[in-house]
Amino acid sequence: MGLFSKNYETAGVGIAKNAPKKKGAALFFDIVGRKLWKLMELNLLYMLFFLPLVMMLPVVSIFKNSDTASIIVTCILLVIFMILIGPATAGMTKVIRAFVIGKHSFIVSDFFKSFKSNFKRAAIVGFFDCLIFISAISSLMVYPVLAVQTGSKAIYIPMVITFSLFLVVIIMNNYIFLMMTATNLSMKNLFKNSFALSFVALKQNLLTFILTLLVIAVMVILRIYLLPVFLLLIPFFPAAFLCLLNCFISYPVIQKYVINPYYTSIGEINPELVDDSPDEDERIFEDMGGKETPIEKRAKGKGRRIS
């Protein structure tokens, strides 16, 4: 009897239609279990858009004898990445949002459909995110050195301002791509609503931030102590898992404060919250989940051989 063996010659009673629905962590890991291979496929697709960053390393070695050429090509690759990463994030978010609300999604076609339809807005957001990230990292490297050289602690003030802005932008990203792929809000309203939700949903934002840091910490530890495992996981795991984590926690907030109020204002119910399964009178077949008689394993016989 193997540890992962499964007997396909027997069947249980099935799953009852009215069985209690999973919530919270149980539902999250249920989605992870059911969609694991699709998450890995989606992560691999998303990682393709990091190739411009990966290509920067060989470019430096190729043009090591020409600093000017190296800088120009590196800047071009960086700009390409900064433009494409936003639309790629919109594509991944679109697919994973479907996982969270229990809707079917075709990974590749839905990814690129969202990539194209949200390209302009997502490229602007992604480019802005990259600039803020570069500014935050630069502030941590430059301002402490200037403070030591000048002997003035006032130099730390712009560093704190820059890093605080960076943290706000990170939290806004919990919502902006989700709203971009789920609504037709203007760019102005995307930023306004994302900024407002950054402060309205403090509990959810803190939970997302802590869990994201935990995942990043695990990946850093693997990078330091188990490099082969880290290299194996990067193409298939962290980005899609973090996106699922964020969508699972943040999208109910968007439904509550953005989507549901809109449908209420026009006298309708959010279609995402409506059970679209047929009524009792409309059903042709009866769902026997939880009522079926278990099928026992039949004894194997030698059978009769025909020569």
C-alpha positions as CSV (number, residue, x, y, z in Angstrom):
1,M,0.0,0.0,0.0
2,G,1.7,3.2,-1.2
3,L,1.6,6.5,0.6
4,F,0.1,8.3,-2.4
5,S,-1.7,5.4,-3.9
6,K,-5.3,5.9,-5.0
7,N,-7.9,3.2,-5.7
8,Y,-9.9,4.0,-8.8
9,E,-11.9,0.8,-8.6
10,T,-14.1,2.1,-5.8
11,A,-16.4,5.1,-5.5
12,G,-17.7,6.9,-2.4
13,V,-21.1,8.7,-1.9
14,G,-20.0,11.8,-3.7
15,I,-20.3,15.4,-2.6
16,A,-23.7,16.7,-1.4
17,K,-25.0,19.7,-3.3
18,N,-26.0,21.5,-0.1
19,A,-22.8,20.7,1.7
20,P,-21.4,23.6,3.8
21,K,-19.2,25.8,1.6
22,K,-15.6,26.3,2.6
23,K,-14.5,29.7,3.9
24,G,-11.3,31.5,4.9
25,A,-8.0,29.5,4.9
26,A,-9.8,26.2,4.0
27,L,-11.3,27.8,0.9
28,F,-7.9,29.4,-0.1
29,F,-6.0,26.1,0.1
30,D,-8.8,24.3,-1.6
31,I,-8.3,26.7,-4.5
32,V,-4.6,26.1,-4.4
33,G,-5.1,22.4,-4.5
34,R,-7.6,22.4,-7.3
35,K,-5.7,25.0,-9.4
36,L,-2.1,24.1,-8.6
37,W,-1.1,23.1,-12.1
38,K,-2.8,26.1,-13.6
39,L,-1.1,28.4,-11.1
40,M,2.2,26.9,-12.1
41,E,1.4,27.4,-15.8
42,L,0.3,30.9,-15.1
43,N,3.5,31.7,-13.1
44,L,5.7,30.4,-15.9
45,L,3.8,32.5,-18.5
46,Y,4.2,35.6,-16.2
47,M,7.9,34.9,-15.7
48,L,8.5,35.2,-19.5
49,F,8.1,39.0,-19.1
50,F,11.1,39.1,-16.7
51,L,13.4,38.0,-19.6
52,P,14.5,41.6,-20.3
53,L,15.8,41.8,-16.7
54,V,17.5,38.5,-17.0
55,M,19.1,39.5,-20.3
56,M,20.7,42.5,-18.6
57,L,23.4,40.3,-17.0
58,P,24.8,38.8,-20.3
59,V,24.5,42.2,-22.0
60,V,26.9,43.7,-19.4
61,S,29.4,40.9,-20.1
62,I,29.1,41.2,-23.9
63,F,29.7,44.9,-23.9
64,K,32.2,45.0,-21.1
65,N,34.7,46.8,-23.3
66,S,32.2,49.6,-24.1
67,D,30.5,51.2,-21.2
68,T,28.4,53.4,-23.4
69,A,26.9,50.5,-25.4
70,S,26.3,48.5,-22.2
71,I,24.5,51.4,-20.5
72,I,22.3,52.1,-23.6
73,V,21.3,48.4,-24.1
74,T,20.7,47.9,-20.4
75,C,18.5,51.0,-20.3
76,I,16.5,49.8,-23.3
77,L,15.9,46.4,-21.7
78,L,14.9,48.0,-18.4
79,V,12.4,50.3,-20.1
80,I,10.9,47.3,-22.0
81,F,10.5,45.5,-18.7
82,M,8.9,48.6,-17.1
83,I,6.4,48.9,-19.9
84,L,5.4,45.2,-20.2
85,I,5.3,44.1,-16.5
86,G,2.1,46.1,-15.9
87,P,0.0,44.5,-18.7
88,A,1.4,41.1,-17.7
89,T,0.3,41.7,-14.1
90,A,-3.2,42.6,-15.4
91,G,-3.3,39.4,-17.4
92,M,-2.4,37.2,-14.5
93,T,-4.8,39.1,-12.2
94,K,-7.7,38.5,-14.6
95,V,-7.2,34.8,-14.6
96,I,-6.7,34.5,-10.8
97,R,-9.7,36.6,-10.1
98,A,-11.7,34.0,-12.0
99,F,-10.3,31.3,-9.7
100,V,-11.3,33.3,-6.6
101,I,-14.9,33.9,-7.7
102,G,-15.3,30.3,-9.0
103,K,-15.5,31.1,-12.7
104,H,-13.8,29.1,-15.5
105,S,-10.8,30.7,-17.2
106,F,-8.6,29.7,-20.2
107,I,-5.1,30.5,-18.9
108,V,-3.3,31.6,-22.1
109,S,-6.2,33.2,-24.0
110,D,-7.7,35.1,-21.0
111,F,-4.2,36.2,-20.0
112,F,-3.4,37.8,-23.3
113,K,-7.0,39.1,-23.7
114,S,-6.6,41.1,-20.5
115,F,-3.0,42.0,-21.5
116,K,-4.2,43.6,-24.7
117,S,-7.4,45.2,-23.4
118,N,-5.7,46.8,-20.4
119,F,-2.3,47.5,-22.0
120,K,-2.3,51.3,-21.9
121,R,-3.5,51.7,-18.3
122,A,-1.6,48.8,-17.0
123,A,1.7,50.0,-18.7
124,I,1.3,53.4,-17.0
125,V,0.7,51.8,-13.6
126,G,3.6,49.3,-14.0
127,F,6.0,52.0,-15.2
128,F,5.1,54.1,-12.2
129,D,5.5,51.2,-9.8
130,C,9.0,50.5,-11.2
131,L,10.0,54.2,-10.8
132,I,8.8,54.2,-7.2
133,F,10.6,50.9,-6.5
134,I,13.8,52.2,-8.0
135,S,13.5,55.5,-6.0
136,A,12.9,53.6,-2.7
137,I,15.9,51.4,-3.2
138,S,18.1,54.3,-4.2
139,S,16.9,56.3,-1.2
140,L,18.0,53.5,1.1
141,M,21.4,53.5,-0.5
142,V,22.1,57.2,-1.0
143,Y,20.6,59.2,1.9
144,P,22.3,57.3,4.7
145,V,25.7,57.9,3.0
146,L,24.9,61.6,2.6
147,A,23.8,61.8,6.3
148,V,27.2,60.4,7.4
149,Q,29.1,62.7,5.0
150,T,27.2,65.8,6.0
151,G,26.6,64.9,9.6
152,S,23.0,66.1,9.3
153,K,20.1,63.8,10.3
154,A,17.7,66.0,8.4
155,I,18.9,64.0,5.3
156,Y,16.8,61.1,6.5
157,I,13.6,63.0,6.1
158,P,13.4,62.7,2.3
159,M,14.4,59.0,2.7
160,V,11.4,58.4,5.0
161,I,9.1,60.3,2.7
162,T,10.2,58.3,-0.3
163,F,9.9,54.9,1.5
164,S,6.5,55.8,2.9
165,L,5.3,56.6,-0.6
166,F,6.7,53.3,-1.7
167,L,4.7,51.5,1.0
168,V,1.4,53.3,0.1
169,V,2.0,52.4,-3.6
170,I,2.5,48.7,-2.7
171,I,-0.8,48.7,-0.8
172,M,-2.6,50.4,-3.7
173,N,-1.3,47.7,-6.0
174,N,-3.4,45.2,-3.9
175,Y,-6.5,46.8,-5.6
176,I,-5.6,48.8,-8.7
177,F,-5.0,45.8,-11.0
178,L,-8.0,43.9,-9.6
179,M,-10.3,46.9,-10.3
180,M,-8.7,47.5,-13.7
181,T,-9.6,43.9,-14.8
182,A,-13.0,43.8,-13.1
183,T,-14.4,47.2,-13.8
184,N,-14.3,49.9,-16.5
185,L,-13.2,52.7,-14.1
186,S,-11.2,55.6,-15.5
187,M,-7.5,55.9,-14.6
188,K,-8.4,58.7,-12.2
189,N,-10.9,56.6,-10.3
190,L,-8.6,53.6,-10.3
191,F,-6.0,55.6,-8.4
192,K,-8.5,57.4,-6.2
193,N,-10.3,54.2,-5.2
194,S,-7.0,52.3,-4.7
195,F,-5.7,55.1,-2.4
196,A,-8.9,55.1,-0.4
197,L,-9.0,51.3,0.0
198,S,-5.4,51.5,1.2
199,F,-6.7,53.1,4.4
200,V,-10.3,51.8,4.6
201,A,-9.3,48.1,4.6
202,L,-6.5,48.3,7.1
203,K,-7.0,44.8,8.5
204,Q,-7.0,43.1,5.1
205,N,-4.0,45.2,3.9
206,L,-2.0,44.3,7.0
207,L,-2.8,40.6,6.6
208,T,-1.8,40.7,2.9
209,F,1.4,42.6,3.8
210,I,2.5,40.1,6.5
211,L,1.7,37.0,4.4
212,T,3.5,38.5,1.4
213,L,6.6,39.2,3.6
214,L,6.5,35.6,4.9
215,V,6.5,34.2,1.4
216,I,9.3,36.5,0.3
217,A,11.3,35.5,3.5
218,V,10.9,31.8,2.6
219,M,12.2,32.5,-0.9
220,V,15.1,34.5,0.4
221,I,16.0,31.7,2.8
222,L,15.8,29.2,0.0
223,R,18.0,31.5,-2.1
224,I,20.7,31.5,0.6
225,Y,20.6,27.9,1.8
226,L,18.9,25.9,-0.9
227,L,19.7,27.5,-4.2
228,P,18.6,24.5,-6.4
229,V,15.2,24.5,-4.8
230,F,14.9,28.3,-5.2
231,L,15.8,28.1,-8.9
232,L,13.2,25.3,-9.4
233,L,10.4,27.3,-7.6
234,I,11.0,30.7,-9.2
235,P,9.5,29.8,-12.7
236,F,6.5,27.9,-11.2
237,F,5.5,29.2,-7.9
238,P,5.9,32.6,-6.1
239,A,4.3,35.2,-8.4
240,A,1.0,33.4,-9.1
241,F,0.7,32.3,-5.4
242,L,1.2,35.9,-4.2
243,C,-1.3,37.1,-6.7
244,L,-3.8,34.5,-5.6
245,L,-3.2,35.5,-2.0
246,N,-3.8,39.1,-2.7
247,C,-6.9,38.5,-4.9
248,F,-8.4,36.2,-2.2
249,I,-8.0,38.8,0.5
250,S,-8.5,42.1,-1.4
251,Y,-11.2,41.3,-4.0
252,P,-14.0,40.9,-1.4
253,V,-13.1,44.5,-0.3
254,I,-13.5,45.7,-3.9
255,Q,-16.8,43.9,-4.1
256,K,-18.0,45.5,-0.9
257,Y,-16.9,49.1,-1.5
258,V,-16.9,49.4,-5.3
259,I,-18.8,46.8,-7.2
260,N,-21.8,46.0,-5.0
261,P,-22.6,49.7,-4.4
262,Y,-22.7,50.3,-8.2
263,Y,-25.2,47.5,-8.8
264,T,-27.2,48.6,-5.8
265,S,-27.4,52.1,-7.2
266,I,-29.0,50.7,-10.5
267,G,-31.3,48.3,-8.6
268,E,-29.5,45.1,-9.5
269,I,-27.4,42.4,-7.8
270,N,-23.7,41.9,-8.5
271,P,-23.7,38.9,-11.0
272,E,-20.6,37.5,-9.3
273,L,-22.7,36.9,-6.1
274,V,-25.6,35.2,-7.9
275,D,-25.8,31.4,-8.0
276,D,-26.3,30.7,-11.7
277,S,-27.1,27.0,-11.1
278,P,-30.6,25.9,-12.4
279,D,-33.6,25.9,-10.1
280,E,-35.3,22.7,-9.0
281,D,-38.0,23.1,-11.7
282,E,-35.4,23.7,-14.4
283,R,-33.3,20.6,-13.7
284,I,-33.4,17.7,-16.0
285,F,-31.2,15.5,-13.8
286,E,-31.1,15.2,-10.0
287,D,-27.9,15.9,-8.2
288,M,-27.2,12.7,-6.2
289,G,-24.1,13.9,-4.6
290,G,-24.0,12.6,-1.0
291,K,-26.8,10.1,-1.7
292,E,-25.1,7.6,-4.0
293,T,-24.4,4.0,-2.8
294,P,-20.7,3.4,-2.5
295,I,-19.3,1.0,-5.2
296,E,-17.2,-1.7,-3.6
297,K,-14.1,-3.1,-5.3
298,R,-15.0,-6.2,-7.3
299,A,-12.9,-9.4,-6.8
300,K,-10.6,-10.0,-9.6
301,G,-10.9,-13.3,-11.4
302,K,-8.5,-15.0,-13.7
303,G,-11.0,-15.1,-16.5
304,R,-11.0,-17.5,-19.4
305,R,-8.4,-17.2,-22.0
306,I,-9.3,-17.6,-25.7
307,S,-6.6,-19.0,-27.8
